[in-house]
Amino acid sequence: MVSSEGLSAPLSPPQAAARQYGVTKPISTAGPTEADIQRTLELEKFLVDAGLYESKEDADKREEVLQRIGQIVKDWVKQLTRLRGYTDQMVEDANALIFTFGSYRLGVHGPGADIDTLCVGPSYVNREEDFFFILHNILAEMEEVTELQPVPDAHVPVMKFQFDGISIDLLYASISLLVVPEDLDISDVSLLYDVDEPTVRSLNGCRVADQILKLVPNIEHFCTTLRCLKFWAKRRGVYSNVTGFLGGVNWALLVARVCQLYPNAVPSMLVSRFFRVYTQWRWPNPVMLCAIEEDELGFSVWDPRKNPRDRTHHMPIITPAYPCMNSSYNVSQSTLRVMVEQFRYGNKICEEVELNKARWCALFEPYLFFESYKNYLQVDIVAADVDDLRAWKGWVESRLRQLTLMIERDTLGMLQCHPYPHEYVDTNKQCAHGAFFMGLQRKQREKTQGQQFDIRGTVDEFRHSINMYLFWKPGMEIYVSHVRRRQLPPYVFPDGCKRPRPSRIMAQQQADKLPYYDGEVSMTGSGERHLKRKKDLDGVDVNQVMPLEKRQSLSPQPRDSVSPVIISDKASSASPDQSDKGFSMEVVESNKRTLLGETEPEYASNSSTITNVTSKGSCDDAGFGSVAVSSEGNTRSVEGSSVGSNNPGYLQGDVCEADSESLSDNGCGNGNLRQDGSQEALEPNAAFGMLLNSNEGVNSEQKAVIRLSLTSTA
């Protein structure tokens, strides 16, 4: 931990050793100037003041918890050894070990952070029954353990729980040894012999963390820089692997690569170079800390030359331990676009810091997500109680990324989604509630003439994937609806009310100072393209589709929901929204059939309205049609596959030029991975239209549909 007292001492970073770090020569071996050292002191003081370091008491408590968990798993293995009839000597020698990985192993965890742990046990103790059943029951009976949540079907099977107030993520790996030695070397490749892929993935968390620390020139500088950038990513809304952004190991690998490229740089320099490098990086060229090695064990490694699936990855960040994998396979075109915008934002602020035009606090301004888009997709998750909601929400959240991928796939990337990795809770709900939001906007700079996209199947496919949950209970429901910015619920704002919008003149002055992304909406923290305040368009109301009748008696009813009767704006005298100028609206078809039963109106938001919107010259976002979806029964169906771009790859390593302080146009290709069209994939495109429908409960011939047709005249 960095103490405030220690910040006054001048930093004297050691010169890089003769060895080369990484797959290329460094960009620069220059050390820091006095100004760089001073900026590092200021940055470290900011991190301390921000409360990113835990106290010694908290650190000691974590050590105690890890020791207690270590003893619990040892006793568990000995108990199983005895029950299975092994000799007394075997029972005495029976052993299990606890290893840590992630932020705790790297030394960049903060107060309240969870501890990623791995239990390594002998070959005769399995994951399916012994770990997720017997050990689970042992933990469930302990007073210190709360919020116990097994996730056996995750990509990396995990058991989550709180132990004496410390959050623990516990993995399990059964290795091909009858006795686990106390001095087990987790980096030994032979541990991967005769184990399944979930075990390999579980072991690799620890193996990757150890390799990262071996492959950076200065561990202290690496840790400070990583701590800073993780904090930045959380403030800017791009820290979440499950949502399609980057998680802890991804950020660690990106930072480690920059440390290799600037081996003598101090943290303030590394933060600045981080944004400079990745603003210019030519994705999908991979980021690698070392060469990808093959091994006779036969596990598949990341190689787009051999594996067609690897060619679909948008932002490859390759793990350094065998078998080398892409740790960022969750990234989609939409989330990559958002991260590139945020890298540009960070680069601009760092340039101003180096010119003494800004302070470090400006870099960590929170991202104003709810002022950045005109349209949002709202996903409400409800359950009968908090325990049910925890399990149900974990399942839904793990599949929200699929909704983004499905919309990208079915609209050919013309409708861009920005999933926001923060959960919101409406405390006024009588049932347990959580909500997630996605920003929606069309892709610009690609002229379309009234093109339409039918996403009815998209929503149905997403709903069916959610309904595959094997542990569904009465009360577990999901509602998907479209809301405009002016209709956002108050609980998403810090003080329970919307922040006053600045005047048009002030907004324009702020906008002129901020970086834009190819003419797209600015993604900075100062208001992200402030527009004129809209007037409410009361004439077009929305409706919420209810769950099936069979669930109405089993689950808490959503409030503020109306049956899917089409409400037209023809009877309204409300002034049209200024953003809707130039659009004509008319009812295309009507469905006045009402679902069985009605619920109280509270969840309703822009759904099941039939509208035809035609552009007359405006290129602003048209009003989105919407769908309100409720899960309806535990229907089983095949989860939708994610479809990415086809980028054929030919991997040959980094090609960043050596001894070049500024990155040239060719300086950030991290390999000869062909990326035909990859730059165009980040370009905003023009107008779109889409076709949405209401959910179940209406005959297929009578389904209420929102039809958006926009014709560009630009």
C-alpha positions in Angstrom: 0.0 0.0 0.0 1.2 3.5 -0.8 1.1 5.8 2.2 0.6 9.5 2.1 3.9 10.0 3.9 5.8 8.1 1.3 4.6 10.2 -1.5 7.0 13.0 -0.8 10.1 10.9 -1.5 11.4 11.3 -5.1 10.9 8.2 -7.2 14.0 6.8 -8.9 12.8 4.0 -11.2 15.4 1.4 -12.0 16.7 1.3 -15.5 15.3 -1.6 -17.5 17.4 -4.7 -17.4 19.1 -5.9 -20.6 16.4 -8.5 -21.2 13.6 -7.6 -23.6 10.1 -7.6 -22.2 7.4 -8.7 -24.6 7.4 -9.8 -28.2 8.9 -6.6 -29.5 11.5 -4.0 -28.6 10.2 -1.2 -26.4 8.9 2.0 -27.9 11.0 4.1 -25.6 13.4 3.3 -22.8 13.4 6.9 -21.6 13.1 7.5 -17.9 11.0 10.1 -16.1 11.7 13.9 -16.0 11.2 15.9 -12.8 7.8 16.9 -14.1 6.8 13.2 -14.6 7.9 12.4 -11.0 5.9 15.2 -9.7 2.8 14.1 -11.6 3.3 10.6 -10.3 3.3 11.9 -6.7 0.1 13.8 -7.4 -1.5 10.8 -9.0 -0.6 8.5 -6.2 -1.9 11.0 -3.6 -5.2 11.2 -5.6 -5.5 7.4 -5.5 -4.9 7.4 -1.7 -7.4 10.2 -1.1 -10.0 8.4 -3.3 -9.9 5.5 -0.8 -8.5 2.9 -3.2 -6.2 1.3 -0.6 -7.4 -0.8 2.3 -6.3 -0.4 5.9 -3.8 -2.8 7.6 -6.7 -4.1 9.7 -8.7 -5.0 6.7 -5.7 -6.6 5.1 -5.1 -8.7 8.2 -8.7 -9.8 8.2 -8.5 -11.0 4.6 -5.5 -13.1 5.5 -7.4 -14.6 8.4 -10.3 -15.5 6.2 -8.1 -17.1 3.7 -6.5 -19.2 6.4 -9.8 -20.3 7.7 -11.1 -21.3 4.2 -7.9 -23.2 3.7 -8.5 -25.2 6.8 -12.1 -25.8 5.8 -11.2 -27.4 2.4 -8.4 -29.5 4.0 -11.0 -30.9 6.5 -13.4 -31.4 3.6 -10.9 -33.5 1.6 -9.9 -35.6 4.6 -13.6 -36.3 5.3 -14.2 -37.5 1.7 -11.0 -39.6 1.8 -12.2 -41.4 4.9 -15.7 -41.9 3.6 -14.3 -43.5 0.4 -12.4 -46.2 2.3 -8.8 -45.0 1.8 -6.2 -46.0 4.4 -5.5 -44.1 7.5 -2.2 -42.9 6.0 -4.0 -41.6 2.9 -6.5 -39.8 5.2 -3.6 -38.2 7.1 -1.8 -37.1 3.8 -5.0 -35.9 2.2 -4.7 -32.3 1.3 -6.2 -29.3 -0.5 -4.6 -25.9 -1.2 -6.1 -22.4 -1.6 -4.5 -20.1 -4.2 -5.5 -16.5 -5.0 -5.6 -14.8 -8.3 -7.1 -11.7 -9.8 -6.8 -8.3 -8.2 -5.8 -9.7 -4.8 -3.0 -11.8 -6.2 -1.8 -8.8 -8.3 -1.9 -6.5 -5.2 -4.4 -4.0 -6.7 -7.5 -4.8 -4.7 -9.3 -2.1 -2.8 -11.6 -2.0 0.3 -14.6 -4.3 0.0 -13.2 -6.0 -3.1 -13.8 -9.7 -3.4 -11.0 -12.3 -3.3 -10.7 -14.6 -6.3 -9.6 -18.0 -4.9 -8.9 -21.4 -6.3 -9.1 -24.7 -4.3 -6.8 -27.4 -5.7 -7.8 -30.9 -4.7 -6.8 -34.5 -5.4 -8.1 -36.5 -8.4 -10.7 -38.4 -6.5 -12.6 -35.3 -5.3 -14.7 -34.0 -8.1 -16.4 -30.7 -8.9 -20.0 -31.7 -9.7 -20.9 -33.6 -6.4 -18.1 -33.1 -3.9 -17.5 -29.4 -4.5 -21.0 -28.1 -5.5 -22.9 -30.4 -3.2 -20.9 -31.6 -0.1 -18.7 -28.5 0.3 -21.6 -26.3 -0.5 -23.6 -27.9 2.4 -20.7 -27.6 4.8 -20.4 -23.8 4.0 -24.2 -23.4 4.2 -24.2 -24.6 7.8 -21.6 -22.1 8.9 -22.6 -18.9 10.7 -19.8 -16.9 9.0 -21.1 -17.8 5.5 -23.8 -15.8 3.9 -25.2 -15.1 0.4 -24.0 -18.5 -0.7 -24.5 -18.8 -4.5 -23.2 -21.8 -6.5 -22.8 -21.2 -10.3 -21.9 -24.6 -11.6 -22.9 -23.9 -15.3 -20.7 -20.8 -15.6 -17.9 -20.7 -18.2 -15.6 -21.0 -15.1 -17.7 -22.8 -12.5 -17.7 -20.8 -9.3 -19.2 -20.7 -5.8 -19.8 -17.2 -4.5 -20.3 -16.3 -0.9 -19.5 -13.9 1.9 -17.3 -15.2 4.7 -17.3 -13.0 7.8 -18.1 -10.0 5.6 -15.4 -10.8 3.0 -16.7 -11.5 -0.5 -15.2 -14.8 -1.9 -15.3 -16.3 -5.4 -14.2 -19.9 -5.0 -13.2 -22.1 -7.9 -12.2 -25.8 -7.8 -9.6 -27.8 -9.8 -9.1 -31.5 -9.4 -5.6 -32.4 -10.6 -4.2 -35.8 -11.5 -2.5 -36.5 -8.2 -3.7 -38.6 -5.3 -2.0 -36.3 -2.8 -1.7 -32.5 -3.3 1.8 -31.4 -2.0 2.1 -28.3 0.2 4.7 -26.9 -2.2 2.7 -27.4 -5.3 3.9 -25.2 -8.2 0.7 -23.9 -9.9 2.7 -22.7 -12.9 3.8 -26.3 -13.7 2.3 -27.2 -17.1 2.1 -30.9 -16.1 -0.8 -30.0 -13.8 -2.9 -29.7 -17.0 -2.4 -33.4 -17.8 -5.6 -35.4 -18.1 -8.0 -32.6 -16.9 -11.1 -31.2 -18.5 -11.4 -27.6 -20.0 -13.3 -26.1 -17.0 -10.4 -27.3 -14.8 -7.9 -25.7 -17.2 -9.8 -22.4 -17.1 -9.9 -22.6 -13.3 -6.2 -23.2 -13.0 -5.3 -20.6 -15.5 -6.5 -17.7 -13.3 -3.6 -18.3 -11.0 -1.2 -19.2 -13.7 -2.0 -16.0 -15.7 -1.6 -13.8 -12.6 1.8 -15.3 -11.9 3.0 -14.9 -15.5 1.9 -11.2 -15.6 4.0 -10.4 -12.6 7.0 -12.2 -14.2 6.6 -10.3 -17.5 6.5 -6.7 -16.4 9.7 -4.7 -15.8 8.6 -3.0 -12.5 5.9 -4.6 -10.4 5.3 -1.6 -8.2 4.8 0.8 -11.2 2.6 -1.8 -12.9 0.4 -2.1 -9.8 0.0 1.6 -9.3 -0.9 2.1 -13.0 -3.3 -0.8 -13.0 -5.1 0.4 -9.8 -5.5 3.8 -11.5 -6.9 2.5 -14.7 -9.3 0.1 -13.0 -10.7 3.0 -11.1 -10.9 5.0 -14.3 -12.7 2.2 -16.1 -15.3 1.8 -13.3 -15.9 5.6 -13.3 -16.4 5.6 -17.1 -18.6 2.6 -17.2 -16.4 0.2 -19.1 -15.4 -2.2 -16.3 -17.4 -5.4 -16.7 -16.5 -8.6 -18.5 -20.0 -10.1 -18.2 -21.5 -7.1 -19.9 -19.1 -7.2 -22.9 -16.5 -4.7 -21.7 -13.2 -5.6 -19.9 -12.7 -7.3 -16.5 -9.8 -7.2 -14.1 -7.5 -9.6 -16.0 -8.1 -7.8 -19.3 -7.1 -4.5 -17.9 -4.1 -6.1 -16.2 -2.9 -7.5 -19.5 -3.4 -4.1 -21.3 -1.5 -2.3 -18.6 1.3 -4.9 -18.6 1.8 -4.5 -22.3 2.2 -0.8 -22.0 4.7 -1.4 -19.1 6.7 -3.6 -21.5 6.7 -0.9 -24.2 7.9 1.8 -21.8 10.0 -0.2 -19.3 11.5 2.8 -17.5 8.3 4.9 -17.2 6.8 5.9 -13.9 3.0 5.6 -13.3 2.0 9.0 -14.6 3.8 8.3 -17.8 2.3 4.8 -18.1 -1.2 6.1 -17.7 -0.7 8.7 -20.4 1.0 6.2 -22.7 -1.8 3.7 -22.0 -4.3 6.0 -23.6 -2.0 7.0 -26.4 -1.3 3.4 -27.3 -4.8 2.1 -27.2 -6.4 5.1 -28.9 -4.3 4.2 -31.9 -4.3 0.5 -31.6 -5.6 -1.3 -34.7 -8.1 -3.8 -33.4 -8.5 -6.7 -33.9 -4.7 -7.0 -33.8 -4.0 -8.9 -30.6 -2.4 -7.7 -27.4 0.2 -10.3 -26.2 2.8 -10.2 -23.4 4.7 -13.2 -24.9 4.7 -15.5 -27.8 1.9 -18.0 -28.0 3.4 -21.4 -27.3 2.1 -24.8 -28.4 2.4 -27.8 -26.2 2.1 -31.6 -26.6 -0.9 -31.6 -24.2 -3.1 -30.8 -27.2 -5.2 -27.9 -25.8 -6.5 -25.4 -28.3 -4.7 -22.1 -28.2 -5.8 -18.8 -29.8 -4.8 -18.8 -33.4 -7.1 -17.3 -36.1 -5.1 -19.0 -38.8 -6.4 -22.4 -37.6 -9.6 -21.6 -35.6 -12.3 -19.8 -37.6 -14.0 -18.8 -34.3 -11.0 -16.8 -33.3 -11.4 -14.6 -36.4 -14.6 -13.3 -35.0 -13.0 -11.7 -31.9 -13.1 -7.9 -32.0 -10.6 -7.1 -29.3 -8.2 -10.0 -28.7 -6.2 -9.8 -25.4 -4.2 -13.0 -25.1 -3.4 -14.6 -21.8 0.4 -15.4 -21.3 0.0 -18.9 -19.8 -0.5 -22.1 -21.7 -3.0 -22.7 -23.2 -3.1 -19.1 -24.4 -6.6 -17.8 -24.8 -8.4 -14.6 -25.7 -9.5 -13.2 -22.4 -11.8 -10.6 -24.0 -14.0 -12.8 -26.2 -17.1 -11.1 -24.7 -16.3 -7.8 -26.4 -18.8 -6.9 -29.2 -18.7 -4.3 -31.9 -20.8 -2.0 -29.8 -18.8 -2.3 -26.6 -15.5 -1.9 -28.5 -16.9 1.3 -30.0 -17.7 2.6 -26.5 -14.2 1.7 -25.2 -12.4 3.3 -28.1 -14.4 6.5 -27.4 -13.4 6.4 -23.8 -9.7 5.8 -24.7 -9.9 8.9 -26.8 -11.5 10.8 -23.9 -8.7 9.6 -21.5 -6.0 10.5 -24.0 -7.3 14.0 -24.4 -7.4 14.6 -20.6 -3.9 13.1 -20.2 -2.6 15.5 -22.8 -4.1 18.4 -20.9 -2.6 17.1 -17.6 0.9 17.0 -19.2 0.4 20.6 -20.4 -0.7 21.6 -16.9 -4.2 22.5 -18.3 -6.0 19.9 -16.2 -5.6 18.0 -13.0 -5.8 14.2 -12.4 -9.3 14.5 -11.0 -10.6 15.5 -14.5 -9.6 12.0 -15.8 -12.0 10.3 -13.3 -15.1 12.3 -13.9 -18.0 9.9 -14.0 -19.6 9.1 -17.3 -23.1 10.6 -17.6 -24.7 7.6 -19.3 -28.3 8.8 -18.9 -27.5 12.1 -20.7 -25.7 10.4 -23.6 -28.6 8.8 -25.5 -32.1 9.7 -26.4 -33.3 6.1 -26.2 -32.7 3.3 -23.8 -33.6 -0.3 -23.3 -34.7 -1.0 -19.8 -34.5 -4.6 -18.4 -36.4 -5.0 -15.1 -35.7 -8.1 -13.1 -38.0 -9.0 -10.2 -38.3 -11.9 -7.8 -40.3 -12.8 -4.7 -37.4 -12.1 -2.3 -33.8 -11.0 -2.1 -32.3 -14.5 -2.2 -34.3 -15.4 -5.3 -33.4 -12.1 -6.9 -29.7 -12.7 -6.4 -29.8 -16.0 -8.2 -32.2 -14.9 -10.9 -30.3 -11.6 -11.5 -27.0 -13.4 -11.9 -28.5 -15.6 -14.6 -30.1 -12.7 -16.5 -27.0 -10.5 -16.2 -24.8 -13.2 -17.6 -27.0 -13.2 -20.7 -27.6 -9.5 -21.3 -24.5 -9.5 -23.5 -26.4 -11.9 -25.8 -29.1 -9.3 -26.3 -26.5 -6.9 -27.5 -25.0 -9.5 -29.9 -28.4 -10.5 -31.2 -29.4 -6.9 -32.0 -26.1 -6.4 -33.7 -26.5 -9.5 -35.7 -30.2 -9.0 -36.7 -29.8 -5.4 -37.7 -26.4 -5.9 -39.4 -24.8 -3.6 -36.9 -27.0 -0.7 -37.9 -28.5 -0.4 -34.4 -25.8 0.1 -31.8 -26.3 -0.8 -28.2 -24.4 0.5 -25.2 -25.0 -1.8 -22.2 -24.3 0.0 -18.9 -22.7 -2.3 -16.3 -24.4 -0.8 -13.3 -27.5 -2.2 -11.5 -30.3 0.1 -10.3 -32.9 -0.6 -7.7 -36.4 0.8 -7.3 -36.8 0.7 -3.6 -40.5 1.6 -3.9 -41.2 -1.9 -5.4 -42.9 -4.3 -3.0 -41.0 -7.2 -4.6 -37.2 -7.6 -4.9 -36.1 -5.6 -8.0 -33.1 -4.8 -10.1 -32.8 -3.0 -13.4 -30.2 -2.7 -16.2 -30.1 -0.2 -19.0 -28.8 -0.1 -22.6 -28.3 3.1 -24.6 -29.6 2.8 -28.2 -28.5 4.7 -31.3 -28.3 4.1 -35.0 -25.1 3.7 -36.8 -24.4 6.8 -38.9 -22.6 7.6 -42.1 -24.2 4.8 -44.1 -27.1 6.1 -46.2 -30.2 4.0 -46.1 -33.6 4.7 -47.8 -36.3 3.5 -45.5 -34.6 0.3 -44.5 -36.3 -1.7 -41.8 -35.1 -4.2 -39.3 -37.4 -6.8 -37.7 -36.2 -7.6 -34.2 -39.3 -9.5 -33.1 -37.3 -12.7 -33.4 -34.4 -11.1 -31.6 -36.5 -10.4 -28.5 -38.1 -13.8 -28.6 -34.7 -15.5 -28.9 -33.4 -13.5 -25.9 -36.5 -14.3 -23.9 -36.2 -18.0 -24.6 -32.5 -18.0 -23.6 -33.5 -16.5 -20.3 -36.2 -19.1 -19.8 -33.7 -21.8 -19.9 -32.9 -21.2 -16.3 -33.2 -24.5 -14.5 -33.8 -23.1 -11.1 -36.8 -20.8 -11.9 -39.1 -20.1 -9.0 -42.5 -18.4 -8.9 -42.0 -14.7 -8.8 -38.9 -14.6 -11.1 -39.8 -12.4 -14.0 -38.1 -10.2 -16.5 -39.5 -7.2 -18.4 -37.8 -5.5 -21.3 -39.1 -2.1 -22.5 -38.0 1.0 -24.3 -37.8 4.3 -22.6 -36.8 7.7 -23.9 -34.5 9.9 -22.0 -37.2 12.1 -20.6 -39.1 9.0 -19.3 -36.2 7.5 -17.3 -37.2 6.5 -13.8 -36.0 8.8 -11.1 -34.1 6.0 -9.2 -31.4 6.0 -11.9 -30.3 9.5 -10.8 -28.1 10.0 -7.8 -30.4 12.3 -5.9 -33.6 10.7 -7.2 -34.3 13.5 -9.7 -32.9 14.4 -13.1 -30.0 16.8 -13.2 -31.0 20.2 -14.6 -30.1 20.4 -18.2 -27.8 23.3 -19.1 -28.9 26.0 -21.5 -28.4 25.5 -25.2 -25.6 28.1 -25.3 -23.8 26.5 -22.3 -24.3 23.1 -23.8 -22.8 24.2 -27.1 -19.8 25.8 -25.4 -19.2 22.6 -23.4 -19.6 20.5 -26.5 -17.1 22.5 -28.5 -14.4 21.7 -25.8 -15.0 18.0 -25.9 -13.7 15.2 -28.2 -16.1 13.7 -30.6 -16.1 10.3 -32.2 -16.3 10.8 -36.0 -19.2 13.2 -35.7 -21.0 10.8 -33.3 -22.4 11.7 -29.9 -19.6 12.9 -27.6 -18.9 10.3 -24.9 -17.3 12.6 -22.3 -18.1 13.2 -18.7 -19.4 16.8 -19.1 -22.8 16.0 -20.5 -22.3 14.1 -23.7 -23.9 16.2 -26.3 -26.4 18.3 -24.5 -29.5 19.0 -26.5 -32.5 21.2 -26.1 -35.0 20.1 -23.4 -37.7 18.1 -25.1 -41.4 18.6 -24.6 -43.4 15.6 -23.7 -45.2 13.9 -26.6 -48.2 12.6 -24.6 -50.1 11.5 -27.7 -48.1 8.3 -28.1 -48.3 6.2 -25.0 -46.9 2.7 -24.4 -48.0 -0.5 -23.0 -46.6 -3.3 -21.0 -47.1 -6.9 -21.9 -48.1 -9.0 -18.9 -46.9 -12.5 -18.0 -49.0 -15.4 -18.9 -52.1 -16.0 -16.8 -50.7 -19.1 -15.3 -48.0 -17.1 -13.6 -50.2 -14.3 -12.4 -51.2 -16.3 -9.4 -47.7 -17.2 -8.6 -45.6 -14.1 -8.9 -45.8 -10.5 -7.7 -47.6 -8.4 -10.2 -45.7 -5.6 -11.9 -47.4 -2.3 -11.3 -48.2 0.5 -13.8 -48.8 -1.9 -16.6 -51.7 -1.7 -19.1 -53.0 -4.2 -21.6 -51.7 -3.8 -25.1 -54.3 -1.5 -26.5 -52.9 0.7 -29.2 -52.8 4.4 -28.2 -52.4 6.8 -31.0 -51.3 10.4 -30.9 -54.1 11.5 -33.1 -56.3 12.5 -30.2 -53.6 14.3 -28.4 -52.9 18.0 -28.6 -49.5 17.8 -27.1 -46.7 19.5 -28.9 -44.4 17.1 -30.7 -41.0 16.5 -29.3 -38.4 18.8 -30.8 -36.2 15.8 -31.7 -39.1 14.4 -33.7 -39.4 17.4 -36.0 -39.7 16.4 -39.6 -41.4 13.1 -38.8 -44.9 12.2 -39.6 -46.8 9.6 -37.5 -49.8 7.5 -38.3 -51.3 4.3 -37.0 -50.4 1.5 -39.3 -52.5 -1.2 -37.7 -54.4 -1.6 -34.5 -54.9 -4.4 -32.0 -57.5 -3.8 -29.4 -57.5 -7.3 -28.1 -56.8 -7.3 -24.4 -54.8 -9.8 -22.5 -56.4 -11.8 -19.7 -56.4 -9.7 -16.6 -54.8 -6.3 -16.1 -52.1 -5.1 -13.7 -51.6 -1.8 -12.1 -49.8 0.7 -14.3 -46.2 1.3 -13.2 -44.0 -0.7 -15.5 -45.4 0.7 -18.7 -42.9 2.4 -20.9 -43.0 2.8 -24.7 -44.2 -0.6 -25.7 -46.8 -2.0 -28.2 -47.4 1.3 -29.9 -48.1 1.1 -33.7 -46.4 4.0 -35.3 -45.0 4.8 -38.8 -42.3 7.4 -38.6 -40.9 9.0 -41.8 -37.9 11.2 -41.8 -38.1 14.5 -43.7 -34.5 15.5 -43.6 -33.5 15.1 -40.0 -30.6 12.8 -39.1 -31.3 12.7 -35.4 -32.4 9.6 -33.7 -36.0 8.7 -34.5 -38.2 7.5 -31.8 -37.6 3.8 -31.2 -40.3 1.3 -31.2 -40.4 -0.8 -28.1 -41.1 -4.2 -26.8 -42.2 -5.1 -23.3 -41.3 -8.6 -22.6 -42.1 -10.8 -19.6 -40.6 -14.3 -19.1 -43.4 -16.8 -19.4 -42.8 -20.2 -18.2 -39.6 -22.2 -18.1 -39.6 -22.8 -21.8 -36.5 -24.5 -23.1 -34.8 -23.4 -26.3 -31.4 -23.2 -27.8 -29.6 -20.0 -26.8 -28.9 -17.7 -29.7 -25.4 -17.8 -31.1 -23.4 -14.6 -31.2 -22.3 -13.5 -34.6 -19.2 -11.4 -35.0 -17.3 -9.9 -37.9 -15.2 -12.2 -40.0 -11.7 -11.0 -39.7 -9.3 -13.6 -41.0 -6.2 -13.6 -38.9 -2.5 -14.3 -39.5 -0.7 -14.0 -36.2 2.9 -12.9 -36.1 3.2 -10.8 -33.0 3.6 -7.0 -32.2 5.0 -4.7 -34.8 5.2 -1.5 -32.7 8.3 0.2 -33.9 11.2 0.4 -31.4 12.6 3.6 -29.9 9.7 5.7 -31.3 8.2 7.9 -28.6 5.1 8.8 -30.6 3.0 6.0 -32.1 3.0 6.2 -35.9 0.2 5.1 -38.1 1.8 1.7 -38.3 3.1 1.6 -34.7 0.1 0.0 -33.1 -0.5 -3.0 -35.2 0.1 -5.8 -32.7 0.7 -8.4 -35.3 0.0 -9.1 -39.0 -3.5 -10.1 -38.2 -5.5 -9.0 -41.2 -8.4 -6.8 -40.4 -10.1 -6.0 -43.7 -12.9 -3.6 -42.9 -12.2 -3.5 -39.2 -11.8 0.3 -39.3 -15.1 0.7 -41.1 -16.7 -1.4 -38.4 -16.1 1.5 -35.9 -17.5 4.1 -38.3 -20.9 5.6 -37.4 -23.5 5.0 -40.1 -26.7 6.8 -41.0 -30.4 6.3 -40.6 -32.2 3.1 -39.7 -35.6 1.7 -39.2 -36.7 -1.2 -37.2 -39.7 -3.4 -36.6 -40.7 -4.5 -33.2 -43.6 -6.4 -31.8 -45.3 -7.0 -28.5 -44.9 -10.1 -26.6 -47.0 -13.2 -26.0 -50.6 -13.1 -25.3 -51.8 -11.7 -28.6 -52.6 -13.9 -31.6 -49.8 -13.9 -34.2 -52.1 -12.3 -36.7 -53.0 -9.5 -34.3 -49.7 -8.7 -32.7 -49.2 -5.0 -32.0 -46.2 -3.8 -34.0 -44.0 -0.7 -33.9 -42.8 0.1 -37.4 -40.1 2.7 -37.7 -39.2 3.8 -41.2 -36.7 6.5 -41.7 -35.7 7.9 -45.1 -32.6 10.0 -45.1 -32.5 13.0 -47.5 -29.0 14.1 -46.5 
